[in-house]
Amino acid sequence: MPIFEYQCRECKKTFETLVFGNQEVTCPMCKGKNVKKLMSAFSHSSDGKFTSSAGPGCGSCSATSCGPS
Ligand SMILES: [Zn+2]
């Protein structure tokens, strides 16, 4: 998936977003469009960052009943 990391020039927020084609990127904090693309966002920040919003479950399997109980 074409996930890229950006930083807003207005509020300095960094965020990752999916970008399709020529879609405009908008800052999720201030809704500004004055953002810059950050390079190579993946190699140093892969520690479960993308699974934190997956809800219950361990994140490494599709079951929802394997989380801590
Ligand atoms: Zn912003």
N, CA, C, O and the ligand as a Tripos MOL2 file, in Angstrom:
@<TRIPOS>MOLECULE
protein
  277   275    70     0     0
PROTEIN
NO_CHARGES

@<TRIPOS>ATOM
      1 N           0.8450   -1.2060    0.0000 N.3       1 MET1
      2 CA          0.0000    0.0000    0.0000 C.3       1 MET1
      3 C           0.8760    1.2500    0.0000 C.2       1 MET1
      4 O           1.9260    1.2820    0.6420 O.2       1 MET1
      5 N           0.4470    2.2550   -0.7080 N.am      2 PRO2
      6 CA          1.2430    3.4910   -0.7940 C.3       2 PRO2
      7 C           1.0810    4.3750    0.4270 C.2       2 PRO2
      8 O           0.4180    5.4110    0.3720 O.2       2 PRO2
      9 N           1.6910    3.9610    1.5320 N.am      3 ILE3
     10 CA          1.6390    4.7920    2.7310 C.3       3 ILE3
     11 C           2.8760    5.6790    2.7730 C.2       3 ILE3
     12 O           4.0000    5.1950    2.6380 O.2       3 ILE3
     13 N           2.6670    6.9650    2.9580 N.am      4 PHE4
     14 CA          3.7820    7.9020    3.0420 C.3       4 PHE4
     15 C           3.6970    8.7010    4.3300 C.2       4 PHE4
     16 O           2.6250    8.8730    4.9090 O.2       4 PHE4
     17 N           4.8550    9.1830    4.7630 N.am      5 GLU5
     18 CA          4.8790   10.0010    5.9710 C.3       5 GLU5
     19 C           5.0900   11.4560    5.5760 C.2       5 GLU5
     20 O           5.8980   11.7800    4.7050 O.2       5 GLU5
     21 N           4.3480   12.3040    6.2360 N.am      6 TYR6
     22 CA          4.4120   13.7340    5.9440 C.3       6 TYR6
     23 C           4.5870   14.5250    7.2280 C.2       6 TYR6
     24 O           4.2790   14.0510    8.3210 O.2       6 TYR6
     25 N           5.0870   15.7360    7.0680 N.am      7 GLN7
     26 CA          5.1030   16.6580    8.1950 C.3       7 GLN7
     27 C           4.4510   17.9560    7.7620 C.2       7 GLN7
     28 O           4.7390   18.4900    6.6910 O.2       7 GLN7
     29 N           3.5680   18.4520    8.6140 N.am      8 CYS8
     30 CA          2.8840   19.7060    8.3440 C.3       8 CYS8
     31 C           3.8330   20.8690    8.6260 C.2       8 CYS8
     32 O           4.4900   20.9070    9.6660 O.2       8 CYS8
     33 N           3.8980   21.7980    7.7070 N.am      9 ARG9
     34 CA          4.7640   22.9670    7.9140 C.3       9 ARG9
     35 C           4.1080   23.9890    8.8430 C.2       9 ARG9
     36 O           4.7770   24.8820    9.3610 O.2       9 ARG9
     37 N           2.8340   23.8580    9.0440 N.am     10 GLU10
     38 CA          2.1150   24.8300    9.8780 C.3      10 GLU10
     39 C           2.2420   24.4940   11.3600 C.2      10 GLU10
     40 O           2.6270   25.3400   12.1690 O.2      10 GLU10
     41 N           1.9100   23.2320   11.7110 N.am     11 CYS11
     42 CA          1.8740   22.8610   13.1300 C.3      11 CYS11
     43 C           2.9360   21.8240   13.4880 C.2      11 CYS11
     44 O           3.0100   21.3870   14.6370 O.2      11 CYS11
     45 N           3.7490   21.4310   12.5260 N.am     12 LYS12
     46 CA          4.8600   20.4850   12.7400 C.3      12 LYS12
     47 C           4.4090   19.0710   13.0620 C.2      12 LYS12
     48 O           5.2210   18.2360   13.4580 O.2      12 LYS12
     49 N           3.1500   18.8010   12.8990 N.am     13 LYS13
     50 CA          2.6400   17.4600   13.1180 C.3      13 LYS13
     51 C           3.1760   16.5270   12.0360 C.2      13 LYS13
     52 O           3.1480   16.8520   10.8490 O.2      13 LYS13
     53 N           3.6700   15.3520   12.4660 N.am     14 THR14
     54 CA          4.0300   14.3320   11.4800 C.3      14 THR14
     55 C           2.9390   13.2690   11.4650 C.2      14 THR14
     56 O           2.3950   12.9090   12.5090 O.2      14 THR14
     57 N           2.6290   12.7800   10.2900 N.am     15 PHE15
     58 CA          1.5510   11.7990   10.1720 C.3      15 PHE15
     59 C           1.7910   10.9220    8.9550 C.2      15 PHE15
     60 O           2.5080   11.2880    8.0230 O.2      15 PHE15
     61 N           1.1700    9.7600    8.9990 N.am     16 GLU16
     62 CA          1.2610    8.8490    7.8690 C.3      16 GLU16
     63 C          -0.0990    8.7700    7.2090 C.2      16 GLU16
     64 O          -1.1310    8.7850    7.8800 O.2      16 GLU16
     65 N          -0.0930    8.6860    5.9080 N.am     17 THR17
     66 CA         -1.3730    8.6430    5.2140 C.3      17 THR17
     67 C          -1.2570    7.8450    3.9280 C.2      17 THR17
     68 O          -0.1870    7.7540    3.3260 O.2      17 THR17
     69 N          -2.3570    7.2820    3.5280 N.am     18 LEU18
     70 CA         -2.4330    6.6190    2.2400 C.3      18 LEU18
     71 C          -2.6450    7.6730    1.1640 C.2      18 LEU18
     72 O          -3.4500    8.5890    1.3300 O.2      18 LEU18
     73 N          -1.9250    7.5380    0.0710 N.am     19 VAL19
     74 CA         -2.0690    8.4980   -1.0050 C.3      19 VAL19
     75 C          -2.3420    7.7580   -2.3060 C.2      19 VAL19
     76 O          -1.5860    6.8690   -2.6970 O.2      19 VAL19
     77 N          -3.3990    8.1220   -2.9530 N.am     20 PHE20
     78 CA         -3.7410    7.5130   -4.2320 C.3      20 PHE20
     79 C          -3.6250    8.5500   -5.3350 C.2      20 PHE20
     80 O          -4.2670    9.6000   -5.2920 O.2      20 PHE20
     81 N          -2.8080    8.2440   -6.3130 N.am     21 GLY21
     82 CA         -2.6810    9.1370   -7.4540 C.3      21 GLY21
     83 C          -2.2660   10.5320   -7.0490 C.2      21 GLY21
     84 O          -1.2850   10.7160   -6.3270 O.2      21 GLY21
     85 N          -3.0110   11.5090   -7.5130 N.am     22 ASN22
     86 CA         -2.6700   12.9030   -7.2420 C.3      22 ASN22
     87 C          -3.4950   13.4870   -6.1010 C.2      22 ASN22
     88 O          -3.7000   14.6980   -6.0240 O.2      22 ASN22
     89 N          -3.9570   12.6250   -5.2350 N.am     23 GLN23
     90 CA         -4.7470   13.0760   -4.0880 C.3      23 GLN23
     91 C          -3.9770   14.0850   -3.2560 C.2      23 GLN23
     92 O          -2.7820   13.9180   -3.0130 O.2      23 GLN23
     93 N          -4.6590   15.1240   -2.8240 N.am     24 GLU24
     94 CA         -4.0210   16.1210   -1.9790 C.3      24 GLU24
     95 C          -3.8820   15.5970   -0.5580 C.2      24 GLU24
     96 O          -4.7650   14.9090   -0.0460 O.2      24 GLU24
     97 N          -2.7780   15.9250    0.0610 N.am     25 VAL25
     98 CA         -2.5460   15.5090    1.4450 C.3      25 VAL25
     99 C          -2.8890   16.6670    2.3670 C.2      25 VAL25
    100 O          -2.4350   17.7960    2.1800 O.2      25 VAL25
    101 N          -3.6920   16.3580    3.3550 N.am     26 THR26
    102 CA         -4.1370   17.3820    4.3000 C.3      26 THR26
    103 C          -3.7280   17.0020    5.7140 C.2      26 THR26
    104 O          -3.8740   15.8470    6.1140 O.2      26 THR26
    105 N          -3.2250   17.9490    6.4600 N.am     27 CYS27
    106 CA         -2.8200   17.7210    7.8420 C.3      27 CYS27
    107 C          -4.0330   17.3540    8.6970 C.2      27 CYS27
    108 O          -5.0470   18.0520    8.6650 O.2      27 CYS27
    109 N          -3.9370   16.2620    9.4600 N.am     28 PRO28
    110 CA         -5.0660   15.8520   10.2990 C.3      28 PRO28
    111 C          -5.2670   16.7600   11.5160 C.2      28 PRO28
    112 O          -6.3220   16.7290   12.1500 O.2      28 PRO28
    113 N          -4.2690   17.5540   11.8330 N.am     29 MET29
    114 CA         -4.3560   18.4260   13.0020 C.3      29 MET29
    115 C          -5.0060   19.7600   12.6640 C.2      29 MET29
    116 O          -5.9920   20.1580   13.2830 O.2      29 MET29
    117 N          -4.4380   20.4500   11.6700 N.am     30 CYS30
    118 CA         -4.9070   21.8120   11.3820 C.3      30 CYS30
    119 C          -5.6080   21.9150   10.0280 C.2      30 CYS30
    120 O          -6.0230   22.9950    9.6080 O.2      30 CYS30
    121 N          -5.7310   20.7650    9.3530 N.am     31 LYS31
    122 CA         -6.3920   20.7060    8.0430 C.3      31 LYS31
    123 C          -5.6570   21.5050    6.9650 C.2      31 LYS31
    124 O          -6.2080   21.7730    5.8970 O.2      31 LYS31
    125 N          -4.4110   21.8810    7.2530 N.am     32 GLY32
    126 CA         -3.6370   22.6320    6.2800 C.3      32 GLY32
    127 C          -3.1120   21.7340    5.1810 C.2      32 GLY32
    128 O          -2.9830   20.5230    5.3600 O.2      32 GLY32
    129 N          -2.8150   22.3270    4.0600 N.am     33 LYS33
    130 CA         -2.2810   21.5600    2.9380 C.3      33 LYS33
    131 C          -0.8070   21.8590    2.6990 C.2      33 LYS33
    132 O          -0.2190   21.3970    1.7210 O.2      33 LYS33
    133 N          -0.2250   22.6260    3.5900 N.am     34 ASN34
    134 CA          1.1860   22.9660    3.4640 C.3      34 ASN34
    135 C           2.0320   21.9010    4.1560 C.2      34 ASN34
    136 O           2.5780   22.1270    5.2350 O.2      34 ASN34
    137 N           2.1310   20.7370    3.5160 N.am     35 VAL35
    138 CA          2.8410   19.6120    4.1010 C.3      35 VAL35
    139 C           4.0200   19.2220    3.2210 C.2      35 VAL35
    140 O           4.0370   19.4870    2.0180 O.2      35 VAL35
    141 N           5.0020   18.5890    3.8470 N.am     36 LYS36
    142 CA          6.1220   18.0730    3.0720 C.3      36 LYS36
    143 C           6.2560   16.5760    3.3020 C.2      36 LYS36
    144 O           5.9440   16.0590    4.3750 O.2      36 LYS36
    145 N           6.7240   15.9020    2.2710 N.am     37 LYS37
    146 CA          6.8600   14.4580    2.3360 C.3      37 LYS37
    147 C           8.1860   14.1020    2.9980 C.2      37 LYS37
    148 O           9.2330   14.6580    2.6670 O.2      37 LYS37
    149 N           8.1190   13.1590    3.9470 N.am     38 LEU38
    150 CA          9.3370   12.6750    4.5850 C.3      38 LEU38
    151 C           9.7820   11.3970    3.8910 C.2      38 LEU38
    152 O           8.9620   10.5820    3.4690 O.2      38 LEU38
    153 N          11.0830   11.2380    3.7820 N.am     39 MET39
    154 CA         11.6060   10.0920    3.0550 C.3      39 MET39
    155 C          11.8990    8.9200    3.9850 C.2      39 MET39
    156 O          12.2340    9.1050    5.1550 O.2      39 MET39
    157 N          11.7700    7.7210    3.4470 N.am     40 SER40
    158 CA         12.0950    6.4750    4.1390 C.3      40 SER40
    159 C          11.5810    6.4320    5.5700 C.2      40 SER40
    160 O          12.3520    6.3910    6.5280 O.2      40 SER40
    161 N          10.2780    6.4420    5.6870 N.am     41 ALA41
    162 CA          9.6470    6.4880    6.9970 C.3      41 ALA41
    163 C           9.5910    5.1200    7.6640 C.2      41 ALA41
    164 O           9.3490    5.0320    8.8680 O.2      41 ALA41
    165 N           9.8070    4.0710    6.9130 N.am     42 PHE42
    166 CA          9.5080    2.7470    7.4250 C.3      42 PHE42
    167 C          10.6380    2.0860    8.1940 C.2      42 PHE42
    168 O          10.4020    1.4490    9.2200 O.2      42 PHE42
    169 N          11.8510    2.2300    7.7140 N.am     43 SER43
    170 CA         12.9410    1.3940    8.2080 C.3      43 SER43
    171 C          13.2120    1.5530    9.6960 C.2      43 SER43
    172 O          13.7200    0.6200   10.3190 O.2      43 SER43
    173 N          12.8970    2.6790   10.2780 N.am     44 HIS44
    174 CA         13.2540    2.9140   11.6690 C.3      44 HIS44
    175 C          12.0620    2.9950   12.6230 C.2      44 HIS44
    176 O          12.2410    3.2490   13.8140 O.2      44 HIS44
    177 N          10.8630    2.7850   12.1180 N.am     45 SER45
    178 CA          9.7100    2.9590   12.9930 C.3      45 SER45
    179 C           8.6480    1.8870   12.7390 C.2      45 SER45
    180 O           7.5070    2.2020   12.4010 O.2      45 SER45
    181 N           9.0250    0.6450   12.9010 N.am     46 SER46
    182 CA          8.0930   -0.4270   12.5640 C.3      46 SER46
    183 C           7.6350   -1.2240   13.7840 C.2      46 SER46
    184 O           6.9860   -2.2580   13.6290 O.2      46 SER46
    185 N           7.9520   -0.7720   14.9700 N.am     47 ASP47
    186 CA          7.6430   -1.5590   16.1600 C.3      47 ASP47
    187 C           6.1730   -1.5120   16.5720 C.2      47 ASP47
    188 O           5.8010   -0.8300   17.5260 O.2      47 ASP47
    189 N           5.3610   -2.2420   15.8420 N.am     48 GLY48
    190 CA          3.9610   -2.3520   16.2290 C.3      48 GLY48
    191 C           3.1700   -1.0750   16.0680 C.2      48 GLY48
    192 O           2.0430   -0.9730   16.5540 O.2      48 GLY48
    193 N           3.7370   -0.1200   15.4040 N.am     49 LYS49
    194 CA          3.0810    1.1710   15.2830 C.3      49 LYS49
    195 C           1.7550    1.0700   14.5270 C.2      49 LYS49
    196 O           0.7930    1.7780   14.8230 O.2      49 LYS49
    197 N           1.7350    0.1810   13.5590 N.am     50 PHE50
    198 CA          0.5570    0.0950   12.7050 C.3      50 PHE50
    199 C          -0.5060   -0.8470   13.2460 C.2      50 PHE50
    200 O          -1.5870   -0.9570   12.6680 O.2      50 PHE50
    201 N          -0.2080   -1.5320   14.3550 N.am     51 THR51
    202 CA         -1.1870   -2.4590   14.9020 C.3      51 THR51
    203 C          -1.8950   -1.8780   16.1180 C.2      51 THR51
    204 O          -2.8140   -2.4980   16.6550 O.2      51 THR51
    205 N          -1.4790   -0.7000   16.5530 N.am     52 SER52
    206 CA         -2.0200   -0.1390   17.7860 C.3      52 SER52
    207 C          -3.4930    0.2300   17.6670 C.2      52 SER52
    208 O          -4.1960    0.3310   18.6730 O.2      52 SER52
    209 N          -3.9520    0.4290   16.4560 N.am     53 SER53
    210 CA         -5.3360    0.8230   16.2810 C.3      53 SER53
    211 C          -6.1980   -0.3310   15.7780 C.2      53 SER53
    212 O          -7.3020   -0.1130   15.2780 O.2      53 SER53
    213 N          -5.6990   -1.5470   15.9100 N.am     54 ALA54
    214 CA         -6.4040   -2.6970   15.3650 C.3      54 ALA54
    215 C          -7.4840   -3.2200   16.2960 C.2      54 ALA54
    216 O          -8.2070   -4.1500   15.9380 O.2      54 ALA54
    217 N          -7.6060   -2.6440   17.4750 N.am     55 GLY55
    218 CA         -8.6330   -3.0820   18.3980 C.3      55 GLY55
    219 C          -8.1850   -4.2740   19.2210 C.2      55 GLY55
    220 O          -6.9860   -4.5180   19.3510 O.2      55 GLY55
    221 N          -9.1320   -5.0260   19.7820 N.am     56 PRO56
    222 CA         -8.7780   -6.1860   20.6120 C.3      56 PRO56
    223 C          -8.0740   -7.2530   19.7980 C.2      56 PRO56
    224 O          -8.1250   -7.2570   18.5680 O.2      56 PRO56
    225 N          -7.4250   -8.1450   20.4970 N.am     57 GLY57
    226 CA         -6.6560   -9.1670   19.8020 C.3      57 GLY57
    227 C          -5.1860   -8.8270   19.8520 C.2      57 GLY57
    228 O          -4.8070   -7.7270   20.2540 O.2      57 GLY57
    229 N          -4.3710   -9.7560   19.4520 N.am     58 CYS58
    230 CA         -2.9350   -9.5760   19.5880 C.3      58 CYS58
    231 C          -2.3330   -8.8120   18.4260 C.2      58 CYS58
    232 O          -1.1760   -8.3990   18.5020 O.2      58 CYS58
    233 N          -3.0790   -8.6130   17.3570 N.am     59 GLY59
    234 CA         -2.5660   -7.8760   16.2170 C.3      59 GLY59
    235 C          -1.8070   -8.7190   15.2280 C.2      59 GLY59
    236 O          -1.5730   -8.2810   14.1010 O.2      59 GLY59
    237 N          -1.4150   -9.9150   15.6130 N.am     60 SER60
    238 CA         -0.6690  -10.7600   14.6880 C.3      60 SER60
    239 C          -1.4980  -11.9000   14.1500 C.2      60 SER60
    240 O          -1.0040  -12.7020   13.3590 O.2      60 SER60
    241 N          -2.7430  -11.9890   14.5610 N.am     61 CYS61
    242 CA         -3.6450  -12.9840   13.9850 C.3      61 CYS61
    243 C          -5.0130  -12.3380   13.8120 C.2      61 CYS61
    244 O          -5.2430  -11.2310   14.3000 O.2      61 CYS61
    245 N          -5.8990  -13.0020   13.1410 N.am     62 SER62
    246 CA         -7.1810  -12.3860   12.8270 C.3      62 SER62
    247 C          -8.2320  -12.6260   13.9110 C.2      62 SER62
    248 O          -9.3260  -12.0650   13.8400 O.2      62 SER62
    249 N          -7.9190  -13.4410   14.9020 N.am     63 ALA63
    250 CA         -8.8930  -13.7030   15.9560 C.3      63 ALA63
    251 C          -9.0040  -12.5150   16.8990 C.2      63 ALA63
    252 O          -8.0310  -11.7890   17.1000 O.2      63 ALA63
    253 N         -10.1620  -12.3140   17.4680 N.am     64 THR64
    254 CA        -10.3550  -11.2150   18.4110 C.3      64 THR64
    255 C         -10.3920  -11.7300   19.8430 C.2      64 THR64
    256 O         -10.6060  -10.9540   20.7750 O.2      64 THR64
    257 N         -10.1890  -13.0200   20.0260 N.am     65 SER65
    258 CA        -10.3240  -13.6050   21.3640 C.3      65 SER65
    259 C          -8.9880  -13.9890   21.9680 C.2      65 SER65
    260 O          -8.9480  -14.6810   22.9850 O.2      65 SER65
    261 N          -7.8840  -13.5520   21.3560 N.am     66 CYS66
    262 CA         -6.5730  -13.9750   21.8450 C.3      66 CYS66
    263 C          -5.8820  -12.9020   22.6760 C.2      66 CYS66
    264 O          -4.7430  -13.0850   23.1060 O.2      66 CYS66
    265 N          -6.5650  -11.7860   22.9040 N.am     67 GLY67
    266 CA         -5.9680  -10.7220   23.6920 C.3      67 GLY67
    267 C          -5.9050  -11.0760   25.1700 C.2      67 GLY67
    268 O          -6.4100  -12.1210   25.5810 O.2      67 GLY67
    269 N          -5.2920  -10.2180   25.9660 N.am     68 PRO68
    270 CA         -5.2020  -10.4570   27.4020 C.3      68 PRO68
    271 C          -6.5930  -10.4600   28.0310 C.2      68 PRO68
    272 O          -7.4250   -9.6260   27.6730 O.2      68 PRO68
    273 N          -6.8560  -11.3550   28.9360 N.am     69 SER69
    274 CA         -8.1750  -11.4270   29.5340 C.3      69 SER69
    275 C          -8.0840  -11.6610   31.0460 C.2      69 SER69
    276 O          -9.1100  -11.7500   31.7210 O.2      69 SER69
    277 ZN         -0.9250   20.9940   10.5810 Zn       70 ZN70
@<TRIPOS>BOND
     1     1     2 1
     2     2     3 1
     3     3     4 2
     4     3     5 am
     5     5     6 1
     6     6     7 1
     7     7     8 2
     8     7     9 am
     9     9    10 1
    10    10    11 1
    11    11    12 2
    12    11    13 am
    13    13    14 1
    14    14    15 1
    15    15    16 2
    16    15    17 am
    17    17    18 1
    18    18    19 1
    19    19    20 2
    20    19    21 am
    21    21    22 1
    22    22    23 1
    23    23    24 2
    24    23    25 am
    25    25    26 1
    26    26    27 1
    27    27    28 2
    28    27    29 am
    29    29    30 1
    30    30    31 1
    31    31    32 2
    32    31    33 am
    33    33    34 1
    34    34    35 1
    35    35    36 2
    36    35    37 am
    37    37    38 1
    38    38    39 1
    39    39    40 2
    40    39    41 am
    41    41    42 1
    42    42    43 1
    43    43    44 2
    44    43    45 am
    45    45    46 1
    46    46    47 1
    47    47    48 2
    48    47    49 am
    49    49    50 1
    50    50    51 1
    51    51    52 2
    52    51    53 am
    53    53    54 1
    54    54    55 1
    55    55    56 2
    56    55    57 am
    57    57    58 1
    58    58    59 1
    59    59    60 2
    60    59    61 am
    61    61    62 1
    62    62    63 1
    63    63    64 2
    64    63    65 am
    65    65    66 1
    66    66    67 1
    67    67    68 2
    68    67    69 am
    69    69    70 1
    70    70    71 1
    71    71    72 2
    72    71    73 am
    73    73    74 1
    74    74    75 1
    75    75    76 2
    76    75    77 am
    77    77    78 1
    78    78    79 1
    79    79    80 2
    80    79    81 am
    81    81    82 1
    82    82    83 1
    83    83    84 2
    84    83    85 am
    85    85    86 1
    86    86    87 1
    87    87    88 2
    88    87    89 am
    89    89    90 1
    90    90    91 1
    91    91    92 2
    92    91    93 am
    93    93    94 1
    94    94    95 1
    95    95    96 2
    96    95    97 am
    97    97    98 1
    98    98    99 1
    99    99   100 2
   100    99   101 am
   101   101   102 1
   102   102   103 1
   103   103   104 2
   104   103   105 am
   105   105   106 1
   106   106   107 1
   107   107   108 2
   108   107   109 am
   109   109   110 1
   110   110   111 1
   111   111   112 2
   112   111   113 am
   113   113   114 1
   114   114   115 1
   115   115   116 2
   116   115   117 am
   117   117   118 1
   118   118   119 1
   119   119   120 2
   120   119   121 am
   121   121   122 1
   122   122   123 1
   123   123   124 2
   124   123   125 am
   125   125   126 1
   126   126   127 1
   127   127   128 2
   128   127   129 am
   129   129   130 1
   130   130   131 1
   131   131   132 2
   132   131   133 am
   133   133   134 1
   134   134   135 1
   135   135   136 2
   136   135   137 am
   137   137   138 1
   138   138   139 1
   139   139   140 2
   140   139   141 am
   141   141   142 1
   142   142   143 1
   143   143   144 2
   144   143   145 am
   145   145   146 1
   146   146   147 1
   147   147   148 2
   148   147   149 am
   149   149   150 1
   150   150   151 1
   151   151   152 2
   152   151   153 am
   153   153   154 1
   154   154   155 1
   155   155   156 2
   156   155   157 am
   157   157   158 1
   158   158   159 1
   159   159   160 2
   160   159   161 am
   161   161   162 1
   162   162   163 1
   163   163   164 2
   164   163   165 am
   165   165   166 1
   166   166   167 1
   167   167   168 2
   168   167   169 am
   169   169   170 1
   170   170   171 1
   171   171   172 2
   172   171   173 am
   173   173   174 1
   174   174   175 1
   175   175   176 2
   176   175   177 am
   177   177   178 1
   178   178   179 1
   179   179   180 2
   180   179   181 am
   181   181   182 1
   182   182   183 1
   183   183   184 2
   184   183   185 am
   185   185   186 1
   186   186   187 1
   187   187   188 2
   188   187   189 am
   189   189   190 1
   190   190   191 1
   191   191   192 2
   192   191   193 am
   193   193   194 1
   194   194   195 1
   195   195   196 2
   196   195   197 am
   197   197   198 1
   198   198   199 1
   199   199   200 2
   200   199   201 am
   201   201   202 1
   202   202   203 1
   203   203   204 2
   204   203   205 am
   205   205   206 1
   206   206   207 1
   207   207   208 2
   208   207   209 am
   209   209   210 1
   210   210   211 1
   211   211   212 2
   212   211   213 am
   213   213   214 1
   214   214   215 1
   215   215   216 2
   216   215   217 am
   217   217   218 1
   218   218   219 1
   219   219   220 2
   220   219   221 am
   221   221   222 1
   222   222   223 1
   223   223   224 2
   224   223   225 am
   225   225   226 1
   226   226   227 1
   227   227   228 2
   228   227   229 am
   229   229   230 1
   230   230   231 1
   231   231   232 2
   232   231   233 am
   233   233   234 1
   234   234   235 1
   235   235   236 2
   236   235   237 am
   237   237   238 1
   238   238   239 1
   239   239   240 2
   240   239   241 am
   241   241   242 1
   242   242   243 1
   243   243   244 2
   244   243   245 am
   245   245   246 1
   246   246   247 1
   247   247   248 2
   248   247   249 am
   249   249   250 1
   250   250   251 1
   251   251   252 2
   252   251   253 am
   253   253   254 1
   254   254   255 1
   255   255   256 2
   256   255   257 am
   257   257   258 1
   258   258   259 1
   259   259   260 2
   260   259   261 am
   261   261   262 1
   262   262   263 1
   263   263   264 2
   264   263   265 am
   265   265   266 1
   266   266   267 1
   267   267   268 2
   268   267   269 am
   269   269   270 1
   270   270   271 1
   271   271   272 2
   272   271   273 am
   273   273   274 1
   274   274   275 1
   275   275   276 2
@<TRIPOS>SUBSTRUCTURE
     1 MET1         2 RESIDUE 1 A MET
     2 PRO2         6 RESIDUE 1 A PRO
     3 ILE3        10 RESIDUE 1 A ILE
     4 PHE4        14 RESIDUE 1 A PHE
     5 GLU5        18 RESIDUE 1 A GLU
     6 TYR6        22 RESIDUE 1 A TYR
     7 GLN7        26 RESIDUE 1 A GLN
     8 CYS8        30 RESIDUE 1 A CYS
     9 ARG9        34 RESIDUE 1 A ARG
    10 GLU10       38 RESIDUE 1 A GLU
    11 CYS11       42 RESIDUE 1 A CYS
    12 LYS12       46 RESIDUE 1 A LYS
    13 LYS13       50 RESIDUE 1 A LYS
    14 THR14       54 RESIDUE 1 A THR
    15 PHE15       58 RESIDUE 1 A PHE
    16 GLU16       62 RESIDUE 1 A GLU
    17 THR17       66 RESIDUE 1 A THR
    18 LEU18       70 RESIDUE 1 A LEU
    19 VAL19       74 RESIDUE 1 A VAL
    20 PHE20       78 RESIDUE 1 A PHE
    21 GLY21       82 RESIDUE 1 A GLY
    22 ASN22       86 RESIDUE 1 A ASN
    23 GLN23       90 RESIDUE 1 A GLN
    24 GLU24       94 RESIDUE 1 A GLU
    25 VAL25       98 RESIDUE 1 A VAL
    26 THR26      102 RESIDUE 1 A THR
    27 CYS27      106 RESIDUE 1 A CYS
    28 PRO28      110 RESIDUE 1 A PRO
    29 MET29      114 RESIDUE 1 A MET
    30 CYS30      118 RESIDUE 1 A CYS
    31 LYS31      122 RESIDUE 1 A LYS
    32 GLY32      126 RESIDUE 1 A GLY
    33 LYS33      130 RESIDUE 1 A LYS
    34 ASN34      134 RESIDUE 1 A ASN
    35 VAL35      138 RESIDUE 1 A VAL
    36 LYS36      142 RESIDUE 1 A LYS
    37 LYS37      146 RESIDUE 1 A LYS
    38 LEU38      150 RESIDUE 1 A LEU
    39 MET39      154 RESIDUE 1 A MET
    40 SER40      158 RESIDUE 1 A SER
    41 ALA41      162 RESIDUE 1 A ALA
    42 PHE42      166 RESIDUE 1 A PHE
    43 SER43      170 RESIDUE 1 A SER
    44 HIS44      174 RESIDUE 1 A HIS
    45 SER45      178 RESIDUE 1 A SER
    46 SER46      182 RESIDUE 1 A SER
    47 ASP47      186 RESIDUE 1 A ASP
    48 GLY48      190 RESIDUE 1 A GLY
    49 LYS49      194 RESIDUE 1 A LYS
    50 PHE50      198 RESIDUE 1 A PHE
    51 THR51      202 RESIDUE 1 A THR
    52 SER52      206 RESIDUE 1 A SER
    53 SER53      210 RESIDUE 1 A SER
    54 ALA54      214 RESIDUE 1 A ALA
    55 GLY55      218 RESIDUE 1 A GLY
    56 PRO56      222 RESIDUE 1 A PRO
    57 GLY57      226 RESIDUE 1 A GLY
    58 CYS58      230 RESIDUE 1 A CYS
    59 GLY59      234 RESIDUE 1 A GLY
    60 SER60      238 RESIDUE 1 A SER
    61 CYS61      242 RESIDUE 1 A CYS
    62 SER62      246 RESIDUE 1 A SER
    63 ALA63      250 RESIDUE 1 A ALA
    64 THR64      254 RESIDUE 1 A THR
    65 SER65      258 RESIDUE 1 A SER
    66 CYS66      262 RESIDUE 1 A CYS
    67 GLY67      266 RESIDUE 1 A GLY
    68 PRO68      270 RESIDUE 1 A PRO
    69 SER69      274 RESIDUE 1 A SER
    70 ZN70       277 GROUP 0 **** ****
